[in-house]
């Protein structure tokens, strides 16, 4: 709900309030954002308005008519350089006279039912609940510019989104150097700025920075939202925990270079801004033209990180993801990459697919290596025609054979890239991002096609249409395996090269929009060397994203915890792979690899043809369990518990009748028998059955302790040891309780862990990287 009381604007969701007021100087003063307030008239907000009689020393007053106001010491809805505010700006321009001062003051406001769509970028929507939009129109009469601040209120979601639009109504061009999507000023400091950083194969590591002074920046300059710094961030107090305390969550519906900055002023006020990264950005706005920013998403919860996350999860599921797959459970897939890499052919793929079918896989995916002369990563990107030596009957022939097995068929593509060693590059060297006549800094032996050029976008859209129409393709993995360097579009004139990175993203969105509309039944999965482009922009077209090329369960439990702060697990693709793991060479239990992956969109990426009979039986049981519980796991309410050496997750169905929990430890602690699991989100008074899987363990995991029970001596790794291990297994503990949700949430005391003093079927075998998955069903 949006209400206007004179010069005051109040934006209410079910549980939050956002409030602002026009200053006598014309700027918009930010008053409040947080827990819901009850405001019925303009006088109700007077206690929130800052009181100023004299400007602080060594500051500049805005104008002589208002000597009490220095914009440096005000909470503002937007800011600029030149009129006294020296903090992180919302906008930076260069005018035709060379001046860089902007002076935007209130002109008018419009409140609308529903919301406007952005003209060239994706934005949030809501088919089920009320959305209203407030547009604050500011004018810089010195230079004939208008600035629109848009606020979209998703009342039933506890989310407010923001974007801005600069309109050039002057007679001259203006050079835009920066335009943020949102700005939020707080009256105090000492906030914890939480970012999620990393790199390839180690995405989404949480970092907390306590900010009492200075500026902290989280940004990307890779051409993508990046694995280095995800655009989702949080602001909270030091004492905020998973379930208690104030927490603000922010994200950006954008897939390119982004920028989030948190700065504390000399007056201990904190400013947060978010938008397109101003590094190397410049956009020429000619007379009568406008520039629109991506949409920023913000929410607040007084119930800690879990409270904020659950708001974000619902918002992403309901207001970002769209299309046929929005609420549909995703198939269990088997991807060929780690089983074969580039060395694929029809017979090998069919054999792998048959092994997948036998254990319950529903979708088989042919990864890289099927086109051109693609035998390694140095050639053929851009040449999207079938390699008939590998697939004599083409994609359609292989697809039909896969379908005849009872499996759906999927394919891997990388439409945005080209190898120099390709026919496409030889025919169109002008179609790549590179500086003419200058050496190019290469990445993964490939270059980036210039999607700032509409001709390139149209060509690749048509090529991908031919591929997607060539067979009954039901899934597409869309990859992008390098970051940008040497930004330069040969399509743009030299004076507009600052537009290259943003125009690339607009071209990408145009292509994805066309293809997803043309092929609505295909399940598209985003990928960019893993999580190098995991953002709300991609999720506006593709309902899931490959979270990381690292499938190691220990990394994944941490990385998926990181993603869970801002993204629901229904958009996080996760696979069970072979061990030793291909990225870390670490060996983790097969059960743990499944327990972690099951909380995402679960699939497999291993050579089932080479697996032991016992492992195949284990995988068959895993898939059966996942199919029974995947609706809870994908669309239930997700809770984080402990995170450290012990990790806890719980996912609860919306009606709270079913729940799945997981506990995992990183390293064994000697002589620690006691452990407990804390489920969350259960109905307190309802009765639940709590139980786990019945597992058995290979005796080789106990080393030569087997000799303490064996009537004959068994040498480690001997033929006898290997033979016995095929027939003799050790029992695992069974946990089964019936109790109320409140009792279970007080902590389920688990069976004693092995601590070197004995073992039986009531002892928990819980080695390094050990885990358990628990099920709860309401009686």
N, C-alpha and C positions, 0 to 999 in steps of 0.2 A: 504494500500500500504506500502511495506517495501522497503527501499532503503539504499544502503551502499555507503558511500563516504570515501574511505580509511579506517580509523579506527573509523569512525562515522557511527551510525545506526539511521535512521529516520523512525518512524512508524507513518503513517498518517491514520486517519479515515476521514470521511467527514468534521468533525468540530473540531477534536483534533489532537495534535501532541505529540508523546513521543520520546525523543531523548537521546542517550547515546554515549559515546566515550571511547575507550581504553586509559587508562593512560600509561605513559611511564614505569610505574612500573608493568604493566600487568593487574591490576584490571580494572573493568568496572566502569567508572564514570557516574553517572546519571546527565543529563544536564537539562531536562525540561519535564514536563507533564502538559498540559493545553490547552488553546485555540489554534486553528490551526496556525502554523507558515509556512512561505513559504521559504523552504530551497532547494537550487539547487546544492550546492557544499559544500565541507568540510569547506571552509573558512567562510561560512555563520554562523557557530555555534561557532566561536572563541569567540564571545562576551558572550556566555553562559558558557564557560569553566572557572573554578575557577583559579585564579592566585596565585601561591605560590612560594616564593623565599626562605623563611626560615621557618622551622617547629615551631609551637608554643612552648612556654616553658612548661616544665614538661609533655611532651608527648614523645612518642617513634617514631623514624623514621623507615620507612619500611625497607630500606637497606642503606648501606653507599654510594652507587652510586647515591642515590636520597635524599640528606639530607633535601630537601625542603618539603618532603611529610610525614605527619603523617596521617595514615588512620583514626585516631579519628576525624579529621577535614575535611573529604571528604564526598561527596555524592556518595554512592556506589550502585550498582545493587544487590550485595550480600555482606555479611560480615561474618567474623568468629573471634573467639578469638585467641590470641597468637601473632599477628603481629602488634599490636598497637591500634586496634579498640576495645574499651571497652564497646561499646554500645550494645543494643539488637542484638544478632547474628542471622544470617540466618541459620547457620549450626553449630552443635556440634557433634564431634565424639570422640571415644576413640580408639586409634590405638593398634596394637598388642604389642607395647613396653610400653603401658600405657600413652603415650603422648596424649594431647588433643588440640594441635595446628594444624590448617588447613591453607593452603596457596594456594588458587586457583587463578591462573592467566590465562589470555586469551590464548587459543590455536587456535581456528578456529571458523567460523560461517557458518551456512547454511540457505539459504532463500528458502522456498518451496511454490509453489502454493497449495492451500488446506491446510489441517491440519492433523496431526497425531492424532489417538485416543489413549486415555490412555488404558493401558493393562488390568487393573483390576477394574477401577472405571469409573463412568459416566463422560461425559464431554460435553461441549457445541458444537453445530453444526449449520449449516445454509444451508438450501436447496435452498434459494432464492438469497442470495447475496454473494459477494466475501469474502473468508477468506484466509489469508496467514499466514505462520508461520515462525518465526525467531528462530533458535536455536543457542545460544551462548555456546560454549563448553570451559569449564575451566578445567585446570589440576592442581593437586597437585602432582608434580613429586617426592616429598619427600616420599610419601606413595603410589603412584600408583593408585590414585583415579581420576575419571573424574566426573565433575558436569555439567549437561546440564541445562541451563536456557531457557525455552521455552516461547515465546511470540506469541500468536495467535491474529491477527488483524482482527476484524469484521468490515470491513471498512464502510459498509452502516448502521451499528448499533451504531457507536460511542462507541464501547466497545473494550477493549483489555483484554485478559485473560492471566494468567501466571501459569505455574507449573514448577517443577524442578525434576530432576532425578539424583541420585547418583549411579555411576557404579564402582564396585570394580574390578580393573584390576591388583591388587597386588597378591601376593602369600599368603597373610594372611587374616584372618577375620577382619572386622571392626565393631565396635559397634556404631550404629547411635543413638544419644541421642536427636537430633532435626534436622528437615529439613523443612524450611518454604516453602510455595508456592509462596510468593511474598514479596518483600521489596521495599519500596518507600521512598526516602530521599528528604526532602525539605530543602531549604537554610535558612528558617526563622522559627520562632515559633509563638505562639499566636493563634494556630488553635483551633477551637471548635471540640472536639471529641464526636460525638453523638453515643450513644449505646441504645439498646432497651432491657430492663431488666424487670424482674418480677418473677413470680412463677406460680404454678398451679392456674387457674381461674383468673389470673391477668397478662397475658402475654403482652409483647410488649409496655411497658411504656417507653416513650422517656426520655433520660437523656443527658444533655449537660455538658461537662466538658471542661473548657478553660485551655489549657495546655501551660504554659510558662516555666515550669521546671518539672523535674522528669518524672515518667513513669505511665501511666494508662493502665490497662489490662482489656480486656473483654474476658472472657473465659468460657468454659464448662468442667466439670469433671464428668458429669452424665452418660457418655457412649453414650449420644445423643447430638444433637446440643443444646437442652435444652430450657426450658421456662425461665431459669434464665438469659440467655445472648444469644440473637440471633446472628448468625454469620454475619448478615448484619450490617454495621456501616457506618458512614459518617464523613468526615472532611470538615470543612467550615470555613469561616471568621466570626467574631463576627457580622458583619452587614448583613450577608446573610439572606434573607427572602425567603418566598415561591416562589417568582417570580423573584428575583434579587440577584445577587452575585454569587461568585464562590462556587461550591459544588462538592466534590468528593464522589462517592459511591463505596463501596467494599462489596463483598460477597464471599462465599466459597462453591464450589459444593461438600459438604461433610456433612454426617449425624451423625458424632461422635464427640469426644472431640476436640474442636477447640480453637484457640488462636489468639487474635488480640491485639497487643500492640502498644501504641503510646508513644514515648520517646523523650524528648528534651535534647540535649547534653549540655555540658558546653560552647559550641560555638554557642548556640541558633539555632542549626539545629534540625529539627524534623524528626524522623524516624518512619515509620509505617511498621509493619510486620504482616503477616497472614498465618496460616497453622494449622497443627495438634498440639494439645496441648502437649508440651514436658513433662508435669507433668506425672511421672511414665511411660513415653514412652521410649522404647529401642528396637531397631530392629537389629538383627544380620545379617550382609550382608557378605556372604561367597564369596570366590574367584569366579569371573565370574558372580556374581549376581548383581542385581540392585534394587533400591528402588525408587518408583515414588510417588510424592505427589498428593493430590487433586488439582483441578484446582481453581484458584482464579479469580474473575471477578472484573474489575474496569472500572469506567467511570468518566467523568468530564462534568460539564455543567456550563456556566456562567449565566444561567437563574434560579438560586436558586434551592430550594428543589424540586419544581414541575418539573423543567426542567430535573434535574437528575433522579427523579422518573420515568418520562415518558420514558426515555431511558431504565432504568432498566425494566420497565413493558413490553415494546416491546421485549426486549432481552429474558426475562423469557418466554413470550408467544411463541416466534418464535424460540428460540435457546436452550431452556431447556425442556419445555413440548413437548411431542411427542406422536404419535399414533393417533388412530381414534378420540379421544376426544379433540385433540389439538385446533380445531377451531369450535367444535360442541357445541351448547347451551346445558346446563345440565338440566335434568328433575327436576321438583319440587317434592321433596320427603317428606314423612312422616316417621319419625323414632319412633320406639316403646319404646325407653328407658325411657323417663320421664313420659310416660303414664302408664308403667307397671313395669319398672325395671326388676327384675328376675322373677316376677310372670306372666309368659306368658303361654298360651295354644292356641291351634288352634282356638277355637271358639272366644276367646278374640281378637286374632290377626285379624281374619276375620271381626269381628265387627268394629274394629278400621280402617282396610283398607277400608271397605265400607263407613265409615264416611269420610275418606280421598278422596275417589273417588267422593263423592257427592259435595265436594267443589272444585274439580279440580286438586287434587294431581295426579301425573303421575307415581310415584315410591313408593312402600311400602318397608320399611326396617325392618327386624326382627333383633333386637339388641341382647345383651347378654342373656343367660339363656336357650338356645335351645339344649344344648348338655350334655352328661354325666349325672351327678347328680347335675347340676349347679343351685342350688337354692340360692346361695349367692357367695361372692367373695373368699370364703375359700376353694373351692373344684373344681375339674374336669378340670381345665385348662390343656390342653394336650390330653384330651380324646375327640377327635373330631368325636364322633358318636352321632346320634340323640337320644334324650330322647323321647322314644315312648309313655310315659305317657302324655307328653305335646303335641307331634305331632304324633298321631297314624299312620298317613299315610306318615310320614317322611317329609323331606324338599321338595321332589318332589310333594307330595300330596298337601301340603300347597301352594307351588309355582303355581301349576296348577289352584287352586281355585283363587289365587290372579290374575293370568293372565286372567282367565275367566271373572273377573270383568273389565278387560281392563287396568290393572295396571302392570307395570314391578315389578320384585321382587329382593330385595337385602338382604344381610346377613352381620352379624358382626363376625369377627374372631380376635383372638389374638395369632398368630402363634409362637411368640418368647418367650412365657411364659409357665410356668408349676406350678401347685400347688403341694406342698408336698403330700397333700391328693388327689392323682390321680393315676390311673393305670400306666401312663407313667413314673412318678417319681419312683414308686415302681419297675418297670421293668428296668429302666435306670437311677439310681441315679448319674452315672458318666457323664451324659449328661448335667449337669447344671453347671453354674459358681458359684463355692464355693470353699473355701480352705479345702482340705481334713482333716477331723479330728478336725476342728476348728469350733466354733460357727459362725453362719451366721447371718448377719444383714438383716432382712427381709423388704420387701416393698410391700404394698397392699396384704399381705398374699400369695405372689407368688415369684417364682425364675425365673432366666433368663436362657433359654436354651443356650448352648455353641455353638454359630454359628461360632466360630473359628475352630470348628471340622467339616470337610466336611461331615462326616457321619450323623451328626445331621441335617445339612442343607439339605442333600439329603432326609432324612426321612421326615422332615416337608414339603418339597416341594411336595413329593408324597402324603402326607396326605391332604394337601391343594388342590392338584389336584383332589383327590377323592371328596372333599367337593364341589369344584367349578363345577365338572362334574355331580353332583348328581341331578341337576335340571336346569331349564332355568334361571340361576342367571345372572342378568344384572348389578349388583352393589355389590361391596365389601368394607366394612369399615374395614380397617386393623389397629388394635389398638395395643398399647404397654404401659402398665399402671404403670411401675415403673422405677426407675433409678438404676444404677449399684451400687453395694457395693462389697467388698471382691473380687476384680478382681483376678480371677484365672481360667485358663483353664486346666482341667485334661488331655486334648489332647496334650498340649505343654509341653516340658521338663522345668524343673525349671529355667534354664538359659535363657529361652525365654518368661517368663511371661510378660515382658514389651511389648510384641507384641499382647497380648490378646485383648485389646480394639479395636485396628485397624483391626485385623483379624476378629473380630466379624462383623464390618461394611462391610468388603469385603464379608463375608458369606451372610450377609443380602442382599447386592446388587446382588449377584449371584442368590439367591432365587427369588428376585423380578424380575430380568431379565428373568428368566425361566418362571415364572408364567404370567407375562404381555405379553410375546411373545406367550405363549400357549393359552392365553385367551384375544386376542386383542379387543374383543367386550365388555368386562366387563369394567365398569367405576370403577376404584379403587380410594378410598379416604384414604389418610394417616391420622393417628391419633396417638398421644402418650400422653395419659392423657390430651387431648386437644392439645396445641401448644408446647409440649415438644420436638418435632422433626419436626419443620417447617423450611425447608431448601431446597436448590437447588438440593441436592442429592436425596431426596425423590421425588421432582418434576420432576426429570429425568425419573421416572417410573410411578408415580401417578399424574394425572393432577390437583388434588385438595387436600387440607388438611383441616381437622377440626381445626379451628383456636384456639378454647378454649372450655373447658367444661362449661365455664360460658356463659350463654345465656342472661344474664341481659343486656338490651338495653343501659343503661348508661355505663357499662363497655365496651360493644361492640363498641360503637361509638369511644371510646378512643383507645381500642385495635386494631380495624380495621384501625383507622388513623395511628397507629404505623406500622402495617403491610404495609400500602400503601406507605410508604417511599421506600421500597425495593421490594415489590411484587405486581403484578396486582391483582385486586379484582376477576378476573376469576379463581384464584387458592385458594381463601379464602372462605371456606364453612361457612355458617351462617344460623342459624335457628331462627324461631319465636317460643317462648315457652310460657308456662302458667305463670300466676302471682297469688299470690306472687311468685317471681322467686325462683327456687329450690336451687340456689347457694347463693343468697343474701337476700331473702325474701322481696326484693323491689318490689313495684308495679309500673309499667309504662304503659302508654296507649298502647292498642293493635296496634293502628296506628303507634306509634313510633317504636314498636318492628319490624313491617314490614318495615317501612321506612329505618331503619338501615340495616336489613338483606337483603333487596332487592339489596343493592349495592355489596353484595357478591354473592356466589352461594346459592340461597335462598331455604330453606326448612322449615319444621315444625316439632316440637318435643313437642307435647302436646296431652292431651287426648281429642280428638274431640268428643268422645262419651258423655263426661260430660259437654260440652260447651253449653252456652245459644244459642237460635235461633239467636239472634242479632249478637253474636260473630261469629257464623258460616256463617251468611250472609256477615259479614265484611270480613272474611277470603276468602270466595268465590270471592268477589270483588277484594281483594288483589292479589290473584293468577291470576285472569284474567288480571289485570293491569300489573303484572310482566311478564306474557307471551308475552304481547304486546310490552314490553320495554326491555326484558332481553338481547337481542343482543346488544343494546346500553350499558346497564349496565355492561355486561360481557366483551365486547371487545372494548368499546369506550375508549377515552382518559380521564383519571381520573385527576381531579384537587382538591387539598385541598384549602379551603379558611381559614376563621377564625377557631381557635381552642382554646378553653378555656371554659368559661361558654356558649358560642355560638359556635356551630360547623357548618361548611359549606362544602359540597361536590358538585361537578358537574362532570357528565360523558357525554362526547360528542361523537357522532358517528364519524367515520373516515372521512365521507364526510361532516361533520358538519351540516347536515340537521336536526338532532334530538338530543335533550339533555334532561337529567334528573338532577334535582338539589335537594338537601335536606338541610334544616336548622333545627337544634335542639338546644334547650336551656336546661341547666342542672337545674338551679333553677330560679324561678320567681324573678325579681327585682321589688320591690314595686313602683307604680306610674311611670312606664315606659310604655308609649303607643307606642312609635316609634320603629320600626324595619325595616330593609331592607335586601334584599338578593342579593348577588353579584355573578351572574353566571360567568363562565370563559370559554374560548375556542370557543366562537361563531364567526361566520363570521361577521366582523364589519359592512359591508355595506348591508348585507342581512336582509330581514324582517323576523321576527319570531312571531308566536303566543305563548304567555306565559300564562299558566293556571295551576290551581291546581284542586285537587279532591273536589267534593261536599260532605262535611261531615256534620253530625248532632251529637249532643252531649247529653248524658244522663243528665237529670235535676238534678240527685243526685250529680253530680259534682259541682253544685252551692250551695249545702248545704241549709240552711234555708233562703237564699236569695229568694228562690222561693216564700216565703210568701209576698214579696213586690209586686208580680204580681198576686197572687192567690186570688180569691174571698173568699176562706175559708182557715182556718189555717191548715197547713200540718205539722204534727209532723215528725221529722227526723227519718228515718228507720222504720216508722210505716207501717202497712199493706196498708193504703191509699197511702203513699209515694211510696211504691214499685209497687202498681197497676198503679198509674199515670205514673211512669217512664217507664212502658212498652208501653204506648201509646203516651206520650208526650215527644218530644225531642226538643232540642234547635238548631237553625240553625247555621251553620258555615259560615265564610266569603268566598266569591268567589273572586279570583284574576284572571283577564283576561285582557291582554294588547297585542297590536300589535305594534311592534316597531323594529328598527334595532338592530342588535347584539351589536353595540357600545353603544347604549342608555341603553339597558338592563344591560350590564356589568358595566355601571356607577353606578348601584345600583337600584334595584326595590323596591320602597317604598311600604311597605305592609300596609294592612288595620290596623287601630288602634287596639292595644292590650287592653284587659280588664284591667282596672286600678281602679275599685271600684266606678266609677261614672256613670255607665250605660252599658247596653248591648243590641245589636240588631244584625240583620243579616249582618251588616257591621263591626262587632267587632270580633277581633281575640281572640278566646278562647285558651289560651296559658299557660297552667299550668306547674308545675314542670315536667321536662322530656317531654315537649311538642315538637312537630316537625311538619314540613310540607314537602311534596314532591311536586316539581314543574316540569312541562313538557314544553318543548320548541320545536316547530316544524317550520321549515323554510317554508315560504309561497312561 
